[in-house]
Amino acid sequence: MPVVTPGGSTGEMANAAPTVVATVDLTAACGEAGVTRVELQGTRVACIDPPPAPCTVPNPPRPTLGTSVMCPAASSPMELQVELTAEGRYHVEVVSWAGTTEQSRVCWGETDDVEVLITEARINGKPTIEVMELDGEPCMP
């Protein structure tokens, strides 16, 4: 999104935190029977380093909610985003809902790995992290 700087020039708006971006085919996601909404979620499932690192993960883990789009979507594909503000290993999933009932969950990642790593360097750098759909399945069975 362009933003005008004090000098009058335009540029890209900086991220407030590491931002995961998924380009989602909303025609397909909204095409599932009964789906009324699609959203991107990032769930911190583990610490960067194994214990005894000073890190705790809630049990059960709680997702960080990102962009939510009502179905049918106005355009497709569309970039959905979620900001991840704490260090850790995250599962990033596109979740389809029928009202308040979860219909499906699909795992997205940077490579073939189901975990997206948010390190201190990424928190400080606030990058945009592009993810792709992995295998059409949830990150965890």
C-alpha positions as CSV (number, residue, x, y, z in Angstrom):
1,M,0.0,0.0,0.0
2,P,1.6,3.3,-1.0
3,V,2.2,5.9,1.6
4,V,3.3,9.5,1.2
5,T,6.4,10.3,3.3
6,P,7.0,13.8,4.8
7,G,9.2,14.7,1.8
8,G,6.2,14.1,-0.5
9,S,7.5,10.9,-2.1
10,T,5.7,7.7,-2.1
11,G,6.9,4.3,-1.0
12,E,5.7,1.0,0.5
13,M,4.2,1.0,4.0
14,A,6.6,-0.8,6.4
15,N,5.3,-3.8,8.3
16,A,4.6,-3.3,12.0
17,A,5.8,-6.9,12.7
18,P,6.9,-9.9,10.6
19,T,4.0,-10.3,8.2
20,V,3.1,-13.7,6.6
21,V,1.4,-13.3,3.2
22,A,-0.5,-16.1,1.4
23,T,-2.0,-15.6,-2.1
24,V,-5.2,-17.7,-1.8
25,D,-7.5,-18.9,-4.5
26,L,-10.7,-17.7,-2.8
27,T,-12.9,-19.0,-5.6
28,A,-11.8,-22.5,-4.6
29,A,-11.8,-21.9,-0.9
30,C,-15.2,-20.3,-0.9
31,G,-16.5,-22.9,-3.3
32,E,-16.6,-25.6,-0.6
33,A,-20.2,-26.4,0.4
34,G,-21.5,-24.1,3.1
35,V,-18.3,-22.0,3.5
36,T,-19.1,-18.4,4.5
37,R,-15.7,-17.1,5.5
38,V,-12.0,-17.8,4.9
39,E,-9.2,-16.6,7.1
40,L,-5.4,-16.8,7.6
41,Q,-4.1,-18.0,11.0
42,G,-0.7,-18.3,12.5
43,T,-0.4,-20.6,15.5
44,R,2.8,-20.7,17.6
45,V,3.3,-24.4,18.3
46,A,6.9,-24.4,19.7
47,C,9.8,-22.4,20.8
48,I,12.7,-21.6,18.4
49,D,15.1,-23.5,20.7
50,P,14.2,-26.6,22.6
51,P,13.7,-26.5,26.4
52,P,15.1,-25.3,28.8
53,A,14.8,-22.1,26.7
54,P,12.8,-19.4,28.5
55,C,9.7,-19.9,26.3
56,T,6.3,-21.2,27.0
57,V,3.6,-22.1,24.5
58,P,-0.1,-22.2,25.6
59,N,-1.7,-25.6,25.7
60,P,-3.7,-25.7,23.6
61,P,-2.0,-23.2,21.3
62,R,-4.0,-20.1,20.4
63,P,-4.0,-18.9,16.8
64,T,-3.2,-15.3,15.8
65,L,-5.9,-14.3,13.4
66,G,-5.1,-12.5,10.2
67,T,-7.1,-11.4,7.2
68,S,-10.7,-12.7,7.1
69,V,-12.7,-12.6,3.9
70,M,-16.5,-13.2,3.6
71,C,-17.7,-15.6,0.9
72,P,-18.3,-15.2,-1.9
73,A,-15.1,-13.2,-2.3
74,A,-15.1,-10.0,-4.3
75,S,-11.8,-11.0,-6.1
76,S,-9.6,-14.0,-6.4
77,P,-6.8,-14.7,-5.9
78,M,-6.3,-12.4,-2.9
79,E,-3.4,-11.8,-0.5
80,L,-4.3,-12.8,3.1
81,Q,-1.9,-11.6,5.8
82,V,-1.1,-12.4,9.5
83,E,1.3,-10.5,11.7
84,L,3.4,-12.7,14.1
85,T,4.9,-10.7,17.0
86,A,6.5,-13.4,19.2
87,E,9.5,-15.6,18.5
88,G,8.6,-19.2,17.8
89,R,7.8,-21.9,15.3
90,Y,4.4,-21.3,13.7
91,H,1.9,-23.3,11.7
92,V,0.3,-21.0,9.1
93,E,-3.1,-22.2,7.8
94,V,-6.0,-21.0,5.7
95,V,-9.1,-21.9,7.6
96,S,-12.6,-22.1,6.0
97,W,-15.7,-21.6,8.1
98,A,-19.4,-22.3,7.7
99,G,-20.8,-19.8,10.2
100,T,-19.0,-20.7,13.5
101,T,-18.1,-24.2,12.4
102,E,-14.6,-24.9,11.0
103,Q,-14.9,-26.7,7.7
104,S,-11.3,-27.1,6.6
105,R,-7.8,-26.2,7.4
106,V,-4.9,-26.1,4.9
107,C,-1.2,-25.8,5.8
108,W,1.0,-23.1,4.1
109,G,4.8,-22.8,4.4
110,E,7.9,-21.0,3.1
111,T,9.3,-24.3,1.7
112,D,8.2,-27.9,2.2
113,D,8.5,-27.3,6.0
114,V,5.2,-26.9,7.9
115,E,6.9,-24.6,10.4
116,V,7.5,-20.9,9.7
117,L,10.3,-19.6,12.0
118,I,9.9,-16.2,13.6
119,T,13.3,-15.4,15.1
120,E,14.5,-12.3,16.9
121,A,16.1,-11.1,13.7
122,R,12.8,-11.4,11.9
123,I,11.0,-9.5,14.6
124,N,13.6,-6.7,14.4
125,G,13.6,-6.7,10.6
126,K,9.8,-7.0,10.2
127,P,10.0,-8.8,6.8
128,T,7.2,-9.8,4.5
129,I,7.3,-13.6,4.5
130,E,5.6,-15.2,1.4
131,V,4.2,-18.7,2.0
132,M,2.7,-21.3,-0.4
133,E,0.1,-24.0,0.0
134,L,1.9,-27.2,0.9
135,D,-0.2,-30.4,0.4
136,G,-3.8,-29.4,0.9
137,E,-3.8,-30.9,4.4
138,P,-3.8,-29.3,7.9
139,C,-0.3,-28.7,9.4
140,M,-1.0,-31.2,12.1
141,P,-3.2,-34.3,11.6
